[in-house]
């Protein structure tokens, strides 16, 4: 049985201990299935560092590294696609802001002597003119980010489940071996 006491002795944070207590008030069965079922909730890399003894931790790390590499390799094209789709939005925003900034600077230049009085309304006008552009850029970016996160989520889920499974197998082995 995996218990709160094990977490406390390992120095788990209060938030994770409380989450564990809520999910497993009587303790969690020490099984691969249980670990995989909560892979998205708990940090099994932290658990491996704190709970696995040297030879098994080394085995964990050796097996975890290719899992992370596979996740990163699968995530790269998602991030690239997101950045490629976002680029024209950001470019359009930046291009649209240029004349606003130029007009602001031109209007501000002769007013430097009266800086405190003159800059406030000019800056407000700039921000008001820029606000719909920034809003449009942010709104246009939302579905791109959502699509990226939706595509990336199964990758992270699979990685976390694989790490949880790996940790559980090694921790169970450690407990059995004494």
Protein Blocks (a to p, Z undefined) as FASTA:
>chain_A
ZZfklmmmnopafklmmmmmmmmmnopaddfklmmmmmmmpcfklmmmmmpcfklmmmmm
mmmmmmmmmmmmmmmmmmmmmmmmmmmmmmmmmmmmmmmmmmmmmmmmmmmmmmmmmmmm
mmmmmmmmmmmmmmmmmmmmmmmmmmmmmmmmmmmmmmmmmmmmmmmmmmmmmmmnZZ
